[in-house]
Amino acid sequence: MIYDYRLDPWNNVLDIHNISGERHQIPTTSPFTVRLLEVPQKTEPTSLSVVCNGTAMTEVAATPEQGQFFPDYRASVTGDPNWNRGELLFNAADAGKTITVSYRGMGTLIDSRLPNMLQMSFSGSQQGDREVALSTAPTSWDRTEGSGVFDGGKLRRYRGIPAGTYSLQEILQKLPEDPKTNDIKFTQSSLGTVYLYSNRYLDDDYADFLVEHIDVDLVMSP
């Protein structure tokens, strides 16, 4: 999914940024690919430069040998032949090496798989029931009482999230289950971009309209 699309609509040209000194480490396990921070522009002659240990690597258009790299210019992201994933393929002999990359950046991409790929561990946010001294019925289960002599009482447990490892998608899906965050809703544009909003402040229909306007209308008709 194209995220940062720097198009000058008046001249119908992309605002290309010259990027230099971008450092990456080639993975030590297969696939030996590096994803650049932006999508490199394909030019003739090439404007993509990769340096490893002070030596320039060679760009190729086939499976690379040691000292070579293969850009994925043929990916055609979103059906646009000018856009690719910004990935470079290396030979296993170069695994673990640090590279410095310079190129002409066209913008950035969002991987739609990210919400399910990003994993986060929680020790748990549940809190047990607690005996407390209450003067009156609390206005909120989070209310803090002052000092003094009061009748006994009990605060219910805050359920929270049990301990475990969750994907970002799973955490977001739990928001509506919590009374404190059940105003958080999801919607997505016709391009598939997912947005979060609070229905305390935005009507559902208006949120759908804003998402489509921001993600589609402003890009197609700036």
Secondary structure as UniProt FT lines:
FT   STRAND          7..8
FT   TURN            9..12
FT   STRAND          13..14
FT   STRAND          17..25
FT   STRAND          33..35
FT   STRAND          49..52
FT   TURN            53..54
FT   STRAND          55..56
FT   STRAND          58..59
FT   TURN            66..67
FT   STRAND          68..71
FT   TURN            73..74
FT   HELIX           77..79
FT   TURN            81..82
FT   STRAND          87..90
FT   HELIX           92..94
FT   TURN            95..96
FT   STRAND          98..105
FT   TURN            112..113
FT   HELIX           114..117
FT   STRAND          119..122
FT   STRAND          130..134
FT   TURN            141..142
FT   STRAND          151..155
FT   STRAND          164..167
FT   HELIX           168..174
FT   HELIX           175..177
FT   TURN            179..183
FT   STRAND          184..188
FT   TURN            190..191
FT   STRAND          194..198
FT   TURN            199..201
FT   HELIX           204..212
FT   HELIX           213..217
FT   HELIX           218..220
//
